[in-house]
Amino acid sequence: MSWSTGLLGFAAGLLISVATAPVGVSGAVFLLPVQISVLGVPSPAVTPTNLLYNVVAGPGALLRHHRAGTLRGPLTRLLVLGTVPGVVVGAVIRVFAVPGPSVFRLLIAVLLLPLGGWLCLRTLRRASRTAPAREPSARAVTRLAMAVGVAGGIYGIGGGSLLGPILVGRGMPVAKVAPAALAATFVTSVVGAGTYALLSLSVTGDIAPYWSLGLACGLGGLCGGYLGARLQPRLPETGLRLLLGVLALGVGGLYAVQLLR
């Protein structure tokens, strides 16, 4: 890795995490197109490289949430218990069943476009009524976390960028979801990166993460995540919900455009 590539990766991780950490997203899902299109990371190595980014970047925002006392509560435990086994399954599927970049981009576009649109519409409707939406049960949250863990293992995003929009759309406040989603992303990324490292010992091809680039992006995310977590209490709930929806729409749209080229 050249110095210019490392600096570009650091800057990308910093800027993305500042914008996404307030809504409980590590930024890995937005780092994917940068790694593929700008930094030239091949598939499927881009997935474990993104998980490595989450591992390095995660402690920044988590440290801030820990100091604020927002990491305590059952939601964090439920998300971790569900996403950890799911990410292992997702990593295996990514290596053996979904190796192509076109299929990879299609899955992201199909998932994030409707998810982002749904969250934006639900947020706007919610702003015009007084009755809050009913939050999902603990069992539903665990099942959702497991399914999202599988998707996160496939995409290399840890699952937080999917859990955040879904749980917030179901009526949970962003201030409650964001710390738990970031914690689940960090834990599952550690497990996922380890799974890919083990798979690389027995499977040929670009399976192992690009260590130096992942570390460079992660250091940028470490700084940006802490700053983004500090910004969260100063932002209105409706604005955070719309930001989460718009970010999901933006990534889904980007991959859809790439598929049409």
Summary of the structure (lengths in Angstrom):
residues: 261
radius of gyration: 16.9
end to end distance: 28.4
largest distance: 56.0
contacts: 1061
relative contact order: 0.25
helix: 79%
strand: 0%
